[in-house]
Amino acid sequence: MPVKAKLPPGKGKRVPLNMRTTRERRKVLENAAASSGRSLVQEVEYRLDRSFLEEDHLSLICGDSRTARFVVDILDSKKLIESYQEKSVWEDFECHEAMKEALKRLLARGAPQPTGKFKKQVMAYDRYAEKRLKPWKEQGGGRGLLSNPDAGDPPPLKPSPAQLARAVGRAAADVVTQSRVKALEEVLKAYPPEEE
């Protein structure tokens, strides 16, 4: 009789995992196990392993697990919206609006707090804007019934830190959605043709 190889302590040893599920889910797992030739327990373990591999793969593609979760949540939201509305977010205005709202909420959920540097930039901008608008306001410029129409338009202001940040986002989205052909052509110019 062959001797079993000794595994390091804890390695490969099976430990119990008690779980409950619905009858429907059990039936799906039993059918999958029968199709694959695995036992029910092996099928559950196989599917758990696959889910972790898929998470790891998505994290690798996205750069980190937090971004991967965000991408999955976006796709899940899209499926839920389309299932509920029975229309595509790409073909129906209402669905598209629902998707935009879902994206805003998902993004806000993971929003970091502003840094001290950003807060200082905002405070400096507020002081700048107040100083720049003061003469105009003193002439009665403003909005509403009490404003003086003779004051004219407010003086132009440079963009605020938040406006600059949003401009970066708009530019990034525009670059992503534009054709990459020009970028490819530029890169290819740097590569000399290979001799045959």
PyMOL commands that place a pseudoatom at each C-alpha (Angstrom):
pseudoatom trace, name=CA, resn=MET, resi=1, chain=A, elem=C, hetatm=0, pos=[0.000, 0.000, 0.000]
pseudoatom trace, name=CA, resn=PRO, resi=2, chain=A, elem=C, hetatm=0, pos=[1.500, 3.391, -1.019]
pseudoatom trace, name=CA, resn=VAL, resi=3, chain=A, elem=C, hetatm=0, pos=[2.263, 5.821, 1.776]
pseudoatom trace, name=CA, resn=LYS, resi=4, chain=A, elem=C, hetatm=0, pos=[0.400, 9.137, 1.635]
pseudoatom trace, name=CA, resn=ALA, resi=5, chain=A, elem=C, hetatm=0, pos=[2.608, 12.184, 1.367]
pseudoatom trace, name=CA, resn=LYS, resi=6, chain=A, elem=C, hetatm=0, pos=[2.591, 14.269, 4.525]
pseudoatom trace, name=CA, resn=LEU, resi=7, chain=A, elem=C, hetatm=0, pos=[1.166, 17.757, 4.001]
pseudoatom trace, name=CA, resn=PRO, resi=8, chain=A, elem=C, hetatm=0, pos=[2.266, 20.693, 6.122]
pseudoatom trace, name=CA, resn=PRO, resi=9, chain=A, elem=C, hetatm=0, pos=[-0.082, 21.228, 9.080]
pseudoatom trace, name=CA, resn=GLY, resi=10, chain=A, elem=C, hetatm=0, pos=[-3.385, 22.724, 7.930]
pseudoatom trace, name=CA, resn=LYS, resi=11, chain=A, elem=C, hetatm=0, pos=[-2.579, 22.387, 4.202]
pseudoatom trace, name=CA, resn=GLY, resi=12, chain=A, elem=C, hetatm=0, pos=[-5.142, 20.483, 2.140]
pseudoatom trace, name=CA, resn=LYS, resi=13, chain=A, elem=C, hetatm=0, pos=[-7.045, 19.312, 5.190]
pseudoatom trace, name=CA, resn=ARG, resi=14, chain=A, elem=C, hetatm=0, pos=[-10.792, 19.538, 4.755]
pseudoatom trace, name=CA, resn=VAL, resi=15, chain=A, elem=C, hetatm=0, pos=[-12.720, 21.427, 7.407]
pseudoatom trace, name=CA, resn=PRO, resi=16, chain=A, elem=C, hetatm=0, pos=[-16.481, 21.624, 7.748]
pseudoatom trace, name=CA, resn=LEU, resi=17, chain=A, elem=C, hetatm=0, pos=[-18.405, 24.605, 6.386]
pseudoatom trace, name=CA, resn=ASN, resi=18, chain=A, elem=C, hetatm=0, pos=[-22.039, 24.612, 7.381]
pseudoatom trace, name=CA, resn=MET, resi=19, chain=A, elem=C, hetatm=0, pos=[-24.329, 26.627, 5.170]
pseudoatom trace, name=CA, resn=ARG, resi=20, chain=A, elem=C, hetatm=0, pos=[-27.952, 26.939, 4.225]
pseudoatom trace, name=CA, resn=THR, resi=21, chain=A, elem=C, hetatm=0, pos=[-29.420, 27.845, 0.865]
pseudoatom trace, name=CA, resn=THR, resi=22, chain=A, elem=C, hetatm=0, pos=[-32.740, 27.876, -0.942]
pseudoatom trace, name=CA, resn=ARG, resi=23, chain=A, elem=C, hetatm=0, pos=[-34.208, 24.773, -2.570]
pseudoatom trace, name=CA, resn=GLU, resi=24, chain=A, elem=C, hetatm=0, pos=[-33.894, 26.487, -5.944]
pseudoatom trace, name=CA, resn=ARG, resi=25, chain=A, elem=C, hetatm=0, pos=[-30.174, 27.250, -5.444]
pseudoatom trace, name=CA, resn=ARG, resi=26, chain=A, elem=C, hetatm=0, pos=[-29.535, 23.688, -4.226]
pseudoatom trace, name=CA, resn=LYS, resi=27, chain=A, elem=C, hetatm=0, pos=[-31.255, 22.286, -7.335]
pseudoatom trace, name=CA, resn=VAL, resi=28, chain=A, elem=C, hetatm=0, pos=[-29.117, 24.524, -9.588]
pseudoatom trace, name=CA, resn=LEU, resi=29, chain=A, elem=C, hetatm=0, pos=[-25.964, 23.338, -7.755]
pseudoatom trace, name=CA, resn=GLU, resi=30, chain=A, elem=C, hetatm=0, pos=[-27.024, 19.682, -7.954]
pseudoatom trace, name=CA, resn=ASN, resi=31, chain=A, elem=C, hetatm=0, pos=[-27.631, 19.988, -11.711]
pseudoatom trace, name=CA, resn=ALA, resi=32, chain=A, elem=C, hetatm=0, pos=[-24.258, 21.696, -12.189]
pseudoatom trace, name=CA, resn=ALA, resi=33, chain=A, elem=C, hetatm=0, pos=[-22.539, 19.013, -10.099]
pseudoatom trace, name=CA, resn=ALA, resi=34, chain=A, elem=C, hetatm=0, pos=[-24.179, 16.226, -12.134]
pseudoatom trace, name=CA, resn=SER, resi=35, chain=A, elem=C, hetatm=0, pos=[-23.132, 17.894, -15.399]
pseudoatom trace, name=CA, resn=SER, resi=36, chain=A, elem=C, hetatm=0, pos=[-19.537, 18.363, -14.276]
pseudoatom trace, name=CA, resn=GLY, resi=37, chain=A, elem=C, hetatm=0, pos=[-19.120, 14.984, -12.579]
pseudoatom trace, name=CA, resn=ARG, resi=38, chain=A, elem=C, hetatm=0, pos=[-18.350, 16.610, -9.226]
pseudoatom trace, name=CA, resn=SER, resi=39, chain=A, elem=C, hetatm=0, pos=[-20.017, 15.982, -5.898]
pseudoatom trace, name=CA, resn=LEU, resi=40, chain=A, elem=C, hetatm=0, pos=[-22.298, 18.692, -4.532]
pseudoatom trace, name=CA, resn=VAL, resi=41, chain=A, elem=C, hetatm=0, pos=[-19.626, 19.821, -2.043]
pseudoatom trace, name=CA, resn=GLN, resi=42, chain=A, elem=C, hetatm=0, pos=[-16.956, 19.819, -4.768]
pseudoatom trace, name=CA, resn=GLU, resi=43, chain=A, elem=C, hetatm=0, pos=[-19.250, 21.904, -6.996]
pseudoatom trace, name=CA, resn=VAL, resi=44, chain=A, elem=C, hetatm=0, pos=[-19.803, 24.491, -4.252]
pseudoatom trace, name=CA, resn=GLU, resi=45, chain=A, elem=C, hetatm=0, pos=[-16.061, 24.654, -3.570]
pseudoatom trace, name=CA, resn=TYR, resi=46, chain=A, elem=C, hetatm=0, pos=[-15.273, 24.893, -7.288]
pseudoatom trace, name=CA, resn=ARG, resi=47, chain=A, elem=C, hetatm=0, pos=[-17.712, 27.771, -7.722]
pseudoatom trace, name=CA, resn=LEU, resi=48, chain=A, elem=C, hetatm=0, pos=[-16.348, 29.574, -4.654]
pseudoatom trace, name=CA, resn=ASP, resi=49, chain=A, elem=C, hetatm=0, pos=[-12.812, 29.223, -6.002]
pseudoatom trace, name=CA, resn=ARG, resi=50, chain=A, elem=C, hetatm=0, pos=[-13.967, 30.554, -9.389]
pseudoatom trace, name=CA, resn=SER, resi=51, chain=A, elem=C, hetatm=0, pos=[-15.601, 33.583, -7.773]
pseudoatom trace, name=CA, resn=PHE, resi=52, chain=A, elem=C, hetatm=0, pos=[-12.348, 34.446, -5.981]
pseudoatom trace, name=CA, resn=LEU, resi=53, chain=A, elem=C, hetatm=0, pos=[-10.362, 33.968, -9.181]
pseudoatom trace, name=CA, resn=GLU, resi=54, chain=A, elem=C, hetatm=0, pos=[-12.774, 36.224, -11.053]
pseudoatom trace, name=CA, resn=GLU, resi=55, chain=A, elem=C, hetatm=0, pos=[-12.470, 38.868, -8.314]
pseudoatom trace, name=CA, resn=ASP, resi=56, chain=A, elem=C, hetatm=0, pos=[-8.667, 38.634, -8.446]
pseudoatom trace, name=CA, resn=HIS, resi=57, chain=A, elem=C, hetatm=0, pos=[-8.707, 38.872, -12.244]
pseudoatom trace, name=CA, resn=LEU, resi=58, chain=A, elem=C, hetatm=0, pos=[-11.024, 41.888, -12.205]
pseudoatom trace, name=CA, resn=SER, resi=59, chain=A, elem=C, hetatm=0, pos=[-8.846, 43.542, -9.534]
pseudoatom trace, name=CA, resn=LEU, resi=60, chain=A, elem=C, hetatm=0, pos=[-5.822, 42.975, -11.743]
pseudoatom trace, name=CA, resn=ILE, resi=61, chain=A, elem=C, hetatm=0, pos=[-7.570, 44.529, -14.748]
pseudoatom trace, name=CA, resn=CYS, resi=62, chain=A, elem=C, hetatm=0, pos=[-8.965, 47.463, -12.735]
pseudoatom trace, name=CA, resn=GLY, resi=63, chain=A, elem=C, hetatm=0, pos=[-5.834, 48.093, -10.714]
pseudoatom trace, name=CA, resn=ASP, resi=64, chain=A, elem=C, hetatm=0, pos=[-7.294, 47.371, -7.273]
pseudoatom trace, name=CA, resn=SER, resi=65, chain=A, elem=C, hetatm=0, pos=[-10.176, 45.601, -5.574]
pseudoatom trace, name=CA, resn=ARG, resi=66, chain=A, elem=C, hetatm=0, pos=[-12.033, 48.827, -4.760]
pseudoatom trace, name=CA, resn=THR, resi=67, chain=A, elem=C, hetatm=0, pos=[-12.191, 49.832, -8.425]
pseudoatom trace, name=CA, resn=ALA, resi=68, chain=A, elem=C, hetatm=0, pos=[-13.160, 46.276, -9.370]
pseudoatom trace, name=CA, resn=ARG, resi=69, chain=A, elem=C, hetatm=0, pos=[-16.072, 46.416, -6.905]
pseudoatom trace, name=CA, resn=PHE, resi=70, chain=A, elem=C, hetatm=0, pos=[-17.107, 49.792, -8.385]
pseudoatom trace, name=CA, resn=VAL, resi=71, chain=A, elem=C, hetatm=0, pos=[-17.116, 48.331, -11.913]
pseudoatom trace, name=CA, resn=VAL, resi=72, chain=A, elem=C, hetatm=0, pos=[-19.182, 45.341, -10.784]
pseudoatom trace, name=CA, resn=ASP, resi=73, chain=A, elem=C, hetatm=0, pos=[-21.632, 47.657, -9.011]
pseudoatom trace, name=CA, resn=ILE, resi=74, chain=A, elem=C, hetatm=0, pos=[-21.985, 49.754, -12.190]
pseudoatom trace, name=CA, resn=LEU, resi=75, chain=A, elem=C, hetatm=0, pos=[-22.735, 46.661, -14.262]
pseudoatom trace, name=CA, resn=ASP, resi=76, chain=A, elem=C, hetatm=0, pos=[-25.159, 45.324, -11.641]
pseudoatom trace, name=CA, resn=SER, resi=77, chain=A, elem=C, hetatm=0, pos=[-26.951, 48.698, -11.546]
pseudoatom trace, name=CA, resn=LYS, resi=78, chain=A, elem=C, hetatm=0, pos=[-27.234, 48.669, -15.340]
pseudoatom trace, name=CA, resn=LYS, resi=79, chain=A, elem=C, hetatm=0, pos=[-28.750, 45.175, -15.276]
pseudoatom trace, name=CA, resn=LEU, resi=80, chain=A, elem=C, hetatm=0, pos=[-31.218, 46.103, -12.524]
pseudoatom trace, name=CA, resn=ILE, resi=81, chain=A, elem=C, hetatm=0, pos=[-32.332, 49.297, -14.270]
pseudoatom trace, name=CA, resn=GLU, resi=82, chain=A, elem=C, hetatm=0, pos=[-32.765, 47.567, -17.629]
pseudoatom trace, name=CA, resn=SER, resi=83, chain=A, elem=C, hetatm=0, pos=[-34.581, 44.649, -16.028]
pseudoatom trace, name=CA, resn=TYR, resi=84, chain=A, elem=C, hetatm=0, pos=[-36.948, 46.955, -14.150]
pseudoatom trace, name=CA, resn=GLN, resi=85, chain=A, elem=C, hetatm=0, pos=[-37.605, 49.294, -17.094]
pseudoatom trace, name=CA, resn=GLU, resi=86, chain=A, elem=C, hetatm=0, pos=[-37.455, 46.509, -19.705]
pseudoatom trace, name=CA, resn=LYS, resi=87, chain=A, elem=C, hetatm=0, pos=[-35.418, 48.855, -21.920]
pseudoatom trace, name=CA, resn=SER, resi=88, chain=A, elem=C, hetatm=0, pos=[-31.758, 49.556, -22.633]
pseudoatom trace, name=CA, resn=VAL, resi=89, chain=A, elem=C, hetatm=0, pos=[-29.879, 52.433, -20.970]
pseudoatom trace, name=CA, resn=TRP, resi=90, chain=A, elem=C, hetatm=0, pos=[-28.414, 53.142, -24.424]
pseudoatom trace, name=CA, resn=GLU, resi=91, chain=A, elem=C, hetatm=0, pos=[-31.785, 53.378, -26.163]
pseudoatom trace, name=CA, resn=ASP, resi=92, chain=A, elem=C, hetatm=0, pos=[-34.177, 54.842, -23.593]
pseudoatom trace, name=CA, resn=PHE, resi=93, chain=A, elem=C, hetatm=0, pos=[-33.849, 58.342, -22.085]
pseudoatom trace, name=CA, resn=GLU, resi=94, chain=A, elem=C, hetatm=0, pos=[-35.464, 57.373, -18.756]
pseudoatom trace, name=CA, resn=CYS, resi=95, chain=A, elem=C, hetatm=0, pos=[-33.135, 54.403, -18.322]
pseudoatom trace, name=CA, resn=HIS, resi=96, chain=A, elem=C, hetatm=0, pos=[-30.172, 56.574, -19.230]
pseudoatom trace, name=CA, resn=GLU, resi=97, chain=A, elem=C, hetatm=0, pos=[-31.169, 59.133, -16.583]
pseudoatom trace, name=CA, resn=ALA, resi=98, chain=A, elem=C, hetatm=0, pos=[-31.560, 56.344, -14.026]
pseudoatom trace, name=CA, resn=MET, resi=99, chain=A, elem=C, hetatm=0, pos=[-28.094, 55.051, -14.907]
pseudoatom trace, name=CA, resn=LYS, resi=100, chain=A, elem=C, hetatm=0, pos=[-26.566, 58.530, -14.529]
pseudoatom trace, name=CA, resn=GLU, resi=101, chain=A, elem=C, hetatm=0, pos=[-28.107, 58.797, -11.059]
pseudoatom trace, name=CA, resn=ALA, resi=102, chain=A, elem=C, hetatm=0, pos=[-26.835, 55.335, -10.113]
pseudoatom trace, name=CA, resn=LEU, resi=103, chain=A, elem=C, hetatm=0, pos=[-23.332, 56.296, -11.260]
pseudoatom trace, name=CA, resn=LYS, resi=104, chain=A, elem=C, hetatm=0, pos=[-23.414, 59.500, -9.218]
pseudoatom trace, name=CA, resn=ARG, resi=105, chain=A, elem=C, hetatm=0, pos=[-24.496, 57.599, -6.113]
pseudoatom trace, name=CA, resn=LEU, resi=106, chain=A, elem=C, hetatm=0, pos=[-21.984, 54.798, -6.554]
pseudoatom trace, name=CA, resn=LEU, resi=107, chain=A, elem=C, hetatm=0, pos=[-19.169, 57.296, -7.045]
pseudoatom trace, name=CA, resn=ALA, resi=108, chain=A, elem=C, hetatm=0, pos=[-20.262, 59.415, -4.067]
pseudoatom trace, name=CA, resn=ARG, resi=109, chain=A, elem=C, hetatm=0, pos=[-20.328, 56.317, -1.861]
pseudoatom trace, name=CA, resn=GLY, resi=110, chain=A, elem=C, hetatm=0, pos=[-16.560, 56.001, -2.098]
pseudoatom trace, name=CA, resn=ALA, resi=111, chain=A, elem=C, hetatm=0, pos=[-15.706, 59.699, -2.097]
pseudoatom trace, name=CA, resn=PRO, resi=112, chain=A, elem=C, hetatm=0, pos=[-12.623, 60.624, -0.079]
pseudoatom trace, name=CA, resn=GLN, resi=113, chain=A, elem=C, hetatm=0, pos=[-12.608, 63.682, 2.156]
pseudoatom trace, name=CA, resn=PRO, resi=114, chain=A, elem=C, hetatm=0, pos=[-10.976, 66.793, 0.651]
pseudoatom trace, name=CA, resn=THR, resi=115, chain=A, elem=C, hetatm=0, pos=[-7.337, 67.229, 1.610]
pseudoatom trace, name=CA, resn=GLY, resi=116, chain=A, elem=C, hetatm=0, pos=[-6.071, 70.166, 3.626]
pseudoatom trace, name=CA, resn=LYS, resi=117, chain=A, elem=C, hetatm=0, pos=[-4.339, 71.467, 0.498]
pseudoatom trace, name=CA, resn=PHE, resi=118, chain=A, elem=C, hetatm=0, pos=[-7.611, 71.416, -1.471]
pseudoatom trace, name=CA, resn=LYS, resi=119, chain=A, elem=C, hetatm=0, pos=[-9.474, 73.164, 1.376]
pseudoatom trace, name=CA, resn=LYS, resi=120, chain=A, elem=C, hetatm=0, pos=[-6.811, 75.899, 1.393]
pseudoatom trace, name=CA, resn=GLN, resi=121, chain=A, elem=C, hetatm=0, pos=[-7.141, 76.297, -2.379]
pseudoatom trace, name=CA, resn=VAL, resi=122, chain=A, elem=C, hetatm=0, pos=[-10.922, 76.647, -2.013]
pseudoatom trace, name=CA, resn=MET, resi=123, chain=A, elem=C, hetatm=0, pos=[-10.552, 79.236, 0.765]
pseudoatom trace, name=CA, resn=ALA, resi=124, chain=A, elem=C, hetatm=0, pos=[-8.014, 81.189, -1.321]
pseudoatom trace, name=CA, resn=TYR, resi=125, chain=A, elem=C, hetatm=0, pos=[-10.368, 81.060, -4.303]
pseudoatom trace, name=CA, resn=ASP, resi=126, chain=A, elem=C, hetatm=0, pos=[-13.289, 82.286, -2.198]
pseudoatom trace, name=CA, resn=ARG, resi=127, chain=A, elem=C, hetatm=0, pos=[-11.207, 85.271, -1.031]
pseudoatom trace, name=CA, resn=TYR, resi=128, chain=A, elem=C, hetatm=0, pos=[-10.163, 85.984, -4.637]
pseudoatom trace, name=CA, resn=ALA, resi=129, chain=A, elem=C, hetatm=0, pos=[-13.770, 85.781, -5.908]
pseudoatom trace, name=CA, resn=GLU, resi=130, chain=A, elem=C, hetatm=0, pos=[-15.063, 87.975, -3.091]
pseudoatom trace, name=CA, resn=LYS, resi=131, chain=A, elem=C, hetatm=0, pos=[-12.397, 90.625, -3.798]
pseudoatom trace, name=CA, resn=ARG, resi=132, chain=A, elem=C, hetatm=0, pos=[-13.006, 90.461, -7.559]
pseudoatom trace, name=CA, resn=LEU, resi=133, chain=A, elem=C, hetatm=0, pos=[-16.800, 90.729, -7.228]
pseudoatom trace, name=CA, resn=LYS, resi=134, chain=A, elem=C, hetatm=0, pos=[-16.847, 93.392, -4.487]
pseudoatom trace, name=CA, resn=PRO, resi=135, chain=A, elem=C, hetatm=0, pos=[-16.852, 96.479, -6.791]
pseudoatom trace, name=CA, resn=TRP, resi=136, chain=A, elem=C, hetatm=0, pos=[-19.579, 94.940, -8.951]
pseudoatom trace, name=CA, resn=LYS, resi=137, chain=A, elem=C, hetatm=0, pos=[-21.722, 94.118, -5.898]
pseudoatom trace, name=CA, resn=GLU, resi=138, chain=A, elem=C, hetatm=0, pos=[-21.191, 97.640, -4.524]
pseudoatom trace, name=CA, resn=GLN, resi=139, chain=A, elem=C, hetatm=0, pos=[-22.716, 98.957, -7.774]
pseudoatom trace, name=CA, resn=GLY, resi=140, chain=A, elem=C, hetatm=0, pos=[-25.775, 96.823, -7.086]
pseudoatom trace, name=CA, resn=GLY, resi=141, chain=A, elem=C, hetatm=0, pos=[-24.769, 93.834, -9.173]
pseudoatom trace, name=CA, resn=GLY, resi=142, chain=A, elem=C, hetatm=0, pos=[-26.257, 90.523, -8.232]
pseudoatom trace, name=CA, resn=ARG, resi=143, chain=A, elem=C, hetatm=0, pos=[-29.269, 88.356, -8.788]
pseudoatom trace, name=CA, resn=GLY, resi=144, chain=A, elem=C, hetatm=0, pos=[-32.848, 88.916, -7.826]
pseudoatom trace, name=CA, resn=LEU, resi=145, chain=A, elem=C, hetatm=0, pos=[-35.325, 91.758, -7.626]
pseudoatom trace, name=CA, resn=LEU, resi=146, chain=A, elem=C, hetatm=0, pos=[-33.014, 94.138, -5.752]
pseudoatom trace, name=CA, resn=SER, resi=147, chain=A, elem=C, hetatm=0, pos=[-30.128, 93.931, -8.209]
pseudoatom trace, name=CA, resn=ASN, resi=148, chain=A, elem=C, hetatm=0, pos=[-29.174, 96.949, -10.298]
pseudoatom trace, name=CA, resn=PRO, resi=149, chain=A, elem=C, hetatm=0, pos=[-29.374, 96.210, -14.043]
pseudoatom trace, name=CA, resn=ASP, resi=150, chain=A, elem=C, hetatm=0, pos=[-26.970, 99.115, -14.693]
pseudoatom trace, name=CA, resn=ALA, resi=151, chain=A, elem=C, hetatm=0, pos=[-24.227, 97.217, -12.841]
pseudoatom trace, name=CA, resn=GLY, resi=152, chain=A, elem=C, hetatm=0, pos=[-23.873, 94.990, -15.898]
pseudoatom trace, name=CA, resn=ASP, resi=153, chain=A, elem=C, hetatm=0, pos=[-22.515, 91.482, -15.971]
pseudoatom trace, name=CA, resn=PRO, resi=154, chain=A, elem=C, hetatm=0, pos=[-20.220, 90.248, -13.212]
pseudoatom trace, name=CA, resn=PRO, resi=155, chain=A, elem=C, hetatm=0, pos=[-16.496, 90.338, -13.941]
pseudoatom trace, name=CA, resn=PRO, resi=156, chain=A, elem=C, hetatm=0, pos=[-15.078, 87.078, -15.275]
pseudoatom trace, name=CA, resn=LEU, resi=157, chain=A, elem=C, hetatm=0, pos=[-13.556, 84.781, -12.681]
pseudoatom trace, name=CA, resn=LYS, resi=158, chain=A, elem=C, hetatm=0, pos=[-10.852, 82.199, -13.102]
pseudoatom trace, name=CA, resn=PRO, resi=159, chain=A, elem=C, hetatm=0, pos=[-12.086, 78.615, -12.600]
pseudoatom trace, name=CA, resn=SER, resi=160, chain=A, elem=C, hetatm=0, pos=[-12.455, 77.370, -9.022]
pseudoatom trace, name=CA, resn=PRO, resi=161, chain=A, elem=C, hetatm=0, pos=[-10.516, 74.310, -7.794]
pseudoatom trace, name=CA, resn=ALA, resi=162, chain=A, elem=C, hetatm=0, pos=[-13.686, 72.206, -8.051]
pseudoatom trace, name=CA, resn=GLN, resi=163, chain=A, elem=C, hetatm=0, pos=[-14.342, 73.469, -11.606]
pseudoatom trace, name=CA, resn=LEU, resi=164, chain=A, elem=C, hetatm=0, pos=[-10.763, 72.590, -12.560]
pseudoatom trace, name=CA, resn=ALA, resi=165, chain=A, elem=C, hetatm=0, pos=[-11.182, 69.086, -11.116]
pseudoatom trace, name=CA, resn=ARG, resi=166, chain=A, elem=C, hetatm=0, pos=[-14.440, 68.602, -13.052]
pseudoatom trace, name=CA, resn=ALA, resi=167, chain=A, elem=C, hetatm=0, pos=[-12.737, 69.872, -16.222]
pseudoatom trace, name=CA, resn=VAL, resi=168, chain=A, elem=C, hetatm=0, pos=[-10.096, 67.135, -15.815]
pseudoatom trace, name=CA, resn=GLY, resi=169, chain=A, elem=C, hetatm=0, pos=[-12.911, 64.583, -15.529]
pseudoatom trace, name=CA, resn=ARG, resi=170, chain=A, elem=C, hetatm=0, pos=[-14.695, 65.890, -18.620]
pseudoatom trace, name=CA, resn=ALA, resi=171, chain=A, elem=C, hetatm=0, pos=[-11.440, 65.882, -20.576]
pseudoatom trace, name=CA, resn=ALA, resi=172, chain=A, elem=C, hetatm=0, pos=[-10.649, 62.321, -19.460]
pseudoatom trace, name=CA, resn=ALA, resi=173, chain=A, elem=C, hetatm=0, pos=[-14.121, 61.153, -20.503]
pseudoatom trace, name=CA, resn=ASP, resi=174, chain=A, elem=C, hetatm=0, pos=[-13.764, 62.890, -23.863]
pseudoatom trace, name=CA, resn=VAL, resi=175, chain=A, elem=C, hetatm=0, pos=[-10.383, 61.262, -24.485]
pseudoatom trace, name=CA, resn=VAL, resi=176, chain=A, elem=C, hetatm=0, pos=[-11.729, 57.828, -23.542]
pseudoatom trace, name=CA, resn=THR, resi=177, chain=A, elem=C, hetatm=0, pos=[-14.739, 58.155, -25.824]
pseudoatom trace, name=CA, resn=GLN, resi=178, chain=A, elem=C, hetatm=0, pos=[-12.857, 59.524, -28.818]
pseudoatom trace, name=CA, resn=SER, resi=179, chain=A, elem=C, hetatm=0, pos=[-11.404, 57.249, -31.426]
pseudoatom trace, name=CA, resn=ARG, resi=180, chain=A, elem=C, hetatm=0, pos=[-7.965, 55.974, -30.488]
pseudoatom trace, name=CA, resn=VAL, resi=181, chain=A, elem=C, hetatm=0, pos=[-6.868, 55.877, -34.121]
pseudoatom trace, name=CA, resn=LYS, resi=182, chain=A, elem=C, hetatm=0, pos=[-5.007, 59.186, -33.929]
pseudoatom trace, name=CA, resn=ALA, resi=183, chain=A, elem=C, hetatm=0, pos=[-3.199, 58.115, -30.778]
pseudoatom trace, name=CA, resn=LEU, resi=184, chain=A, elem=C, hetatm=0, pos=[-2.219, 54.838, -32.440]
pseudoatom trace, name=CA, resn=GLU, resi=185, chain=A, elem=C, hetatm=0, pos=[-0.958, 56.681, -35.517]
pseudoatom trace, name=CA, resn=GLU, resi=186, chain=A, elem=C, hetatm=0, pos=[1.173, 58.938, -33.293]
pseudoatom trace, name=CA, resn=VAL, resi=187, chain=A, elem=C, hetatm=0, pos=[2.675, 55.954, -31.482]
pseudoatom trace, name=CA, resn=LEU, resi=188, chain=A, elem=C, hetatm=0, pos=[3.331, 54.136, -34.742]
pseudoatom trace, name=CA, resn=LYS, resi=189, chain=A, elem=C, hetatm=0, pos=[5.314, 57.142, -36.056]
pseudoatom trace, name=CA, resn=ALA, resi=190, chain=A, elem=C, hetatm=0, pos=[7.893, 56.430, -33.348]
pseudoatom trace, name=CA, resn=TYR, resi=191, chain=A, elem=C, hetatm=0, pos=[8.446, 52.888, -34.587]
pseudoatom trace, name=CA, resn=PRO, resi=192, chain=A, elem=C, hetatm=0, pos=[10.538, 52.494, -37.728]
pseudoatom trace, name=CA, resn=PRO, resi=193, chain=A, elem=C, hetatm=0, pos=[9.248, 49.871, -40.159]
pseudoatom trace, name=CA, resn=GLU, resi=194, chain=A, elem=C, hetatm=0, pos=[10.956, 46.514, -39.845]
pseudoatom trace, name=CA, resn=GLU, resi=195, chain=A, elem=C, hetatm=0, pos=[13.116, 45.383, -42.705]
pseudoatom trace, name=CA, resn=GLU, resi=196, chain=A, elem=C, hetatm=0, pos=[12.029, 42.153, -44.336]
for i in range(1, 196): cmd.bond("trace and resi %d" % i, "trace and resi %d" % (i + 1))
show_as sticks, trace
zoom trace
